[in-house]
Amino acid sequence: MAVLRITLVLFVVGFAVATAQAQQAPSVSMITAEELKAKMANNESVTVIDVRSSQGFANSGTTVKGSIHFKLRKLKYRLQYPPFKSLPRNSEIVTYCACPKDEASISAARILQEGGFTRVRVLHGGWSEWVKAGGPVQPRAKN
């Protein structure tokens, strides 16, 4: 009877570990402001997604040059519409926010990965690092 209990306990523990590993979010790679600036200077194809909060976006007069702003809470829904719908799943995408630890851009990157995009990275340090590095900006779209 003791052997049966031990076997059962080992099975339950093994199943719990396997389930936890399967549910872990995909890892997210980072890109520095200097790396992104170099890609842009070399005219490499990269889609830049701004997921700053609505207030942060509205309070800023500029965005990363060529970036598109999306509310994080609506990003998953937006994957079925342009520009994501027609974007090849192996396209390079960089997300950024203005969070202290890049939380929103990491969440956005995971949503994009779950949507099938394979080359998604987070701008390390987000908007503040981009501005500090003197990255190219454009006036934000007026909504």
ZADO-1210 file (C-alpha; in nm, 4 decimals, padded with zeros to 6 digits):
<atoms>
<atom x="00.0000" y="00.0000" z="00.0000" code="MET" pos="1"/>
<atom x="00.2873" y="00.2383" z="00.0805" code="ALA" pos="2"/>
<atom x="00.4392" y="00.1762" z="-00.2642" code="VAL" pos="3"/>
<atom x="00.1072" y="00.2679" z="-00.4249" code="LEU" pos="4"/>
<atom x="00.0903" y="00.5927" z="-00.2263" code="ARG" pos="5"/>
<atom x="00.4472" y="00.6876" z="-00.3179" code="ILE" pos="6"/>
<atom x="00.3791" y="00.6097" z="-00.6842" code="THR" pos="7"/>
<atom x="00.0621" y="00.8167" z="-00.6757" code="LEU" pos="8"/>
<atom x="00.2387" y="01.1105" z="-00.5072" code="VAL" pos="9"/>
<atom x="00.5237" y="01.0986" z="-00.7612" code="LEU" pos="10"/>
<atom x="00.2725" y="01.0906" z="-01.0466" code="PHE" pos="11"/>
<atom x="00.0824" y="01.3925" z="-00.9110" code="VAL" pos="12"/>
<atom x="00.4032" y="01.5903" z="-00.8519" code="VAL" pos="13"/>
<atom x="00.5355" y="01.5013" z="-01.1970" code="GLY" pos="14"/>
<atom x="00.2077" y="01.6031" z="-01.3602" code="PHE" pos="15"/>
<atom x="00.2037" y="01.9355" z="-01.1696" code="ALA" pos="16"/>
<atom x="00.5602" y="02.0156" z="-01.2779" code="VAL" pos="17"/>
<atom x="00.4866" y="01.9291" z="-01.6419" code="ALA" pos="18"/>
<atom x="00.1709" y="02.1410" z="-01.6385" code="THR" pos="19"/>
<atom x="00.3520" y="02.4380" z="-01.4843" code="ALA" pos="20"/>
<atom x="00.6278" y="02.4188" z="-01.7454" code="GLN" pos="21"/>
<atom x="00.3745" y="02.3995" z="-02.0284" code="ALA" pos="22"/>
<atom x="00.1939" y="02.7084" z="-01.8979" code="GLN" pos="23"/>
<atom x="00.5024" y="02.9267" z="-01.8634" code="GLN" pos="24"/>
<atom x="00.4934" y="03.2287" z="-02.0903" code="ALA" pos="25"/>
<atom x="00.7315" y="03.2256" z="-02.3836" code="PRO" pos="26"/>
<atom x="01.0606" y="03.3994" z="-02.3222" code="SER" pos="27"/>
<atom x="01.0906" y="03.7510" z="-02.4554" code="VAL" pos="28"/>
<atom x="01.4103" y="03.8857" z="-02.6107" code="SER" pos="29"/>
<atom x="01.5271" y="04.2429" z="-02.5628" code="MET" pos="30"/>
<atom x="01.6781" y="04.4925" z="-02.8061" code="ILE" pos="31"/>
<atom x="01.8724" y="04.8023" z="-02.7041" code="THR" pos="32"/>
<atom x="01.7955" y="05.1491" z="-02.8314" code="ALA" pos="33"/>
<atom x="02.1302" y="05.1509" z="-03.0128" code="GLU" pos="34"/>
<atom x="02.0518" y="04.8211" z="-03.1872" code="GLU" pos="35"/>
<atom x="01.7113" y="04.9470" z="-03.2997" code="LEU" pos="36"/>
<atom x="01.8599" y="05.2766" z="-03.4154" code="LYS" pos="37"/>
<atom x="02.1127" y="05.0822" z="-03.6276" code="ALA" pos="38"/>
<atom x="01.8360" y="04.8715" z="-03.7841" code="LYS" pos="39"/>
<atom x="01.6405" y="05.1844" z="-03.8695" code="MET" pos="40"/>
<atom x="01.9510" y="05.3599" z="-04.0081" code="ALA" pos="41"/>
<atom x="02.0138" y="05.0538" z="-04.2302" code="ASN" pos="42"/>
<atom x="01.6485" y="05.0582" z="-04.3467" code="ASN" pos="43"/>
<atom x="01.5931" y="04.7076" z="-04.2101" code="GLU" pos="44"/>
<atom x="01.2298" y="04.6047" z="-04.2006" code="SER" pos="45"/>
<atom x="01.1027" y="04.6279" z="-03.8444" code="VAL" pos="46"/>
<atom x="00.7527" y="04.7004" z="-03.7155" code="THR" pos="47"/>
<atom x="00.7595" y="04.9109" z="-03.3987" code="VAL" pos="48"/>
<atom x="00.4581" y="04.8901" z="-03.1674" code="ILE" pos="49"/>
<atom x="00.3985" y="05.1600" z="-02.9051" code="ASP" pos="50"/>
<atom x="00.1993" y="05.0251" z="-02.6110" code="VAL" pos="51"/>
<atom x="00.2380" y="05.3225" z="-02.3793" code="ARG" pos="52"/>
<atom x="-00.0708" y="05.3974" z="-02.1747" code="SER" pos="53"/>
<atom x="-00.3317" y="05.6219" z="-02.3329" code="SER" pos="54"/>
<atom x="-00.2313" y="05.8981" z="-02.0921" code="GLN" pos="55"/>
<atom x="00.1413" y="05.8514" z="-02.1574" code="GLY" pos="56"/>
<atom x="00.0800" y="05.8543" z="-02.5311" code="PHE" pos="57"/>
<atom x="-00.1440" y="06.1623" z="-02.5136" code="ALA" pos="58"/>
<atom x="00.1053" y="06.3520" z="-02.2962" code="ASN" pos="59"/>
<atom x="00.3879" y="06.2941" z="-02.5420" code="SER" pos="60"/>
<atom x="00.4178" y="06.4983" z="-02.8575" code="GLY" pos="61"/>
<atom x="00.6286" y="06.2336" z="-03.0323" code="THR" pos="62"/>
<atom x="00.6664" y="05.8607" z="-03.0864" code="THR" pos="63"/>
<atom x="00.9401" y="05.6341" z="-03.2191" code="VAL" pos="64"/>
<atom x="00.9651" y="05.7048" z="-03.5912" code="LYS" pos="65"/>
<atom x="00.7364" y="05.4701" z="-03.7853" code="GLY" pos="66"/>
<atom x="00.5744" y="05.3235" z="-03.4749" code="SER" pos="67"/>
<atom x="00.2070" y="05.2361" z="-03.4398" code="ILE" pos="68"/>
<atom x="00.0250" y="05.2920" z="-03.1099" code="HIS" pos="69"/>
<atom x="-00.2079" y="05.0235" z="-02.9725" code="PHE" pos="70"/>
<atom x="-00.3742" y="04.9962" z="-02.6347" code="LYS" pos="71"/>
<atom x="-00.2322" y="04.6871" z="-02.4664" code="LEU" pos="72"/>
<atom x="-00.5743" y="04.5645" z="-02.3566" code="ARG" pos="73"/>
<atom x="-00.6943" y="04.5629" z="-02.7197" code="LYS" pos="74"/>
<atom x="-00.3822" y="04.4213" z="-02.8844" code="LEU" pos="75"/>
<atom x="-00.4926" y="04.0566" z="-02.8921" code="LYS" pos="76"/>
<atom x="-00.8190" y="04.1566" z="-03.0599" code="TYR" pos="77"/>
<atom x="-00.6325" y="04.3756" z="-03.3112" code="ARG" pos="78"/>
<atom x="-00.4228" y="04.0825" z="-03.4382" code="LEU" pos="79"/>
<atom x="-00.7051" y="03.9926" z="-03.6766" code="GLN" pos="80"/>
<atom x="-00.6923" y="04.3353" z="-03.8458" code="TYR" pos="81"/>
<atom x="-00.4281" y="04.5292" z="-04.0426" code="PRO" pos="82"/>
<atom x="-00.1415" y="04.5746" z="-04.0023" code="PRO" pos="83"/>
<atom x="-00.1081" y="04.2440" z="-03.8141" code="PHE" pos="84"/>
<atom x="-00.3436" y="04.0376" z="-04.0302" code="LYS" pos="85"/>
<atom x="-00.1258" y="04.0677" z="-04.3406" code="SER" pos="86"/>
<atom x="00.2099" y="04.0878" z="-04.1633" code="LEU" pos="87"/>
<atom x="00.4210" y="03.7736" z="-04.2199" code="PRO" pos="88"/>
<atom x="00.4609" y="03.5830" z="-03.8929" code="ARG" pos="89"/>
<atom x="00.8398" y="03.5921" z="-03.9296" code="ASN" pos="90"/>
<atom x="00.8506" y="03.9744" z="-03.9491" code="SER" pos="91"/>
<atom x="01.0615" y="04.1507" z="-03.6912" code="GLU" pos="92"/>
<atom x="00.8518" y="04.3389" z="-03.4347" code="ILE" pos="93"/>
<atom x="00.9726" y="04.5591" z="-03.1496" code="VAL" pos="94"/>
<atom x="00.7396" y="04.6689" z="-02.8702" code="THR" pos="95"/>
<atom x="00.7979" y="04.9586" z="-02.6321" code="TYR" pos="96"/>
<atom x="00.6285" y="05.1325" z="-02.3428" code="CYS" pos="97"/>
<atom x="00.7163" y="05.3832" z="-02.0722" code="ALA" pos="98"/>
<atom x="00.6926" y="05.1413" z="-01.7797" code="CYS" pos="99"/>
<atom x="00.9787" y="05.1243" z="-01.5286" code="PRO" pos="100"/>
<atom x="01.0495" y="04.7561" z="-01.6018" code="LYS" pos="101"/>
<atom x="00.9044" y="04.7284" z="-01.9555" code="ASP" pos="102"/>
<atom x="00.5984" y="04.5436" z="-01.8202" code="GLU" pos="103"/>
<atom x="00.3508" y="04.6525" z="-02.0886" code="ALA" pos="104"/>
<atom x="00.5895" y="04.5889" z="-02.3752" code="SER" pos="105"/>
<atom x="00.6747" y="04.2438" z="-02.2383" code="ILE" pos="106"/>
<atom x="00.3019" y="04.1645" z="-02.2174" code="SER" pos="107"/>
<atom x="00.2543" y="04.2936" z="-02.5728" code="ALA" pos="108"/>
<atom x="00.5444" y="04.0808" z="-02.6963" code="ALA" pos="109"/>
<atom x="00.3895" y="03.7711" z="-02.5395" code="ARG" pos="110"/>
<atom x="00.0519" y="03.8468" z="-02.7009" code="ILE" pos="111"/>
<atom x="00.2251" y="03.8785" z="-03.0382" code="LEU" pos="112"/>
<atom x="00.4147" y="03.5530" z="-02.9815" code="GLN" pos="113"/>
<atom x="00.0911" y="03.3761" z="-02.8895" code="GLU" pos="114"/>
<atom x="-00.0510" y="03.5190" z="-03.2154" code="GLY" pos="115"/>
<atom x="00.2199" y="03.3336" z="-03.4075" code="GLY" pos="116"/>
<atom x="00.4837" y="03.6040" z="-03.4503" code="PHE" pos="117"/>
<atom x="00.8285" y="03.4516" z="-03.4107" code="THR" pos="118"/>
<atom x="01.0659" y="03.7514" z="-03.4120" code="ARG" pos="119"/>
<atom x="00.9355" y="03.9777" z="-03.1359" code="VAL" pos="120"/>
<atom x="01.1602" y="04.1803" z="-02.9081" code="ARG" pos="121"/>
<atom x="01.1138" y="04.4432" z="-02.6390" code="VAL" pos="122"/>
<atom x="01.2947" y="04.7764" z="-02.6486" code="LEU" pos="123"/>
<atom x="01.4971" y="04.7609" z="-02.3271" code="HIS" pos="124"/>
<atom x="01.4252" y="05.0725" z="-02.1221" code="GLY" pos="125"/>
<atom x="01.1402" y="05.1675" z="-02.3531" code="GLY" pos="126"/>
<atom x="01.0539" y="05.5231" z="-02.4415" code="TRP" pos="127"/>
<atom x="01.2929" y="05.6861" z="-02.1938" code="SER" pos="128"/>
<atom x="01.5937" y="05.4931" z="-02.3288" code="GLU" pos="129"/>
<atom x="01.4910" y="05.5761" z="-02.6857" code="TRP" pos="130"/>
<atom x="01.4790" y="05.9475" z="-02.6077" code="VAL" pos="131"/>
<atom x="01.8048" y="05.9294" z="-02.4086" code="LYS" pos="132"/>
<atom x="01.9754" y="05.7537" z="-02.7036" code="ALA" pos="133"/>
<atom x="01.8551" y="06.0224" z="-02.9448" code="GLY" pos="134"/>
<atom x="01.6557" y="05.7760" z="-03.1532" code="GLY" pos="135"/>
<atom x="01.4498" y="05.9147" z="-03.4421" code="PRO" pos="136"/>
<atom x="01.1010" y="06.0326" z="-03.3498" code="VAL" pos="137"/>
<atom x="00.7958" y="06.1618" z="-03.5305" code="GLN" pos="138"/>
<atom x="00.5008" y="06.3739" z="-03.4180" code="PRO" pos="139"/>
<atom x="00.2358" y="06.1506" z="-03.2663" code="ARG" pos="140"/>
<atom x="-00.0848" y="06.1018" z="-03.4613" code="ALA" pos="141"/>
<atom x="-00.3664" y="06.3214" z="-03.3399" code="LYS" pos="142"/>
<atom x="-00.6743" y="06.1116" z="-03.2686" code="ASN" pos="143"/>
</atoms>
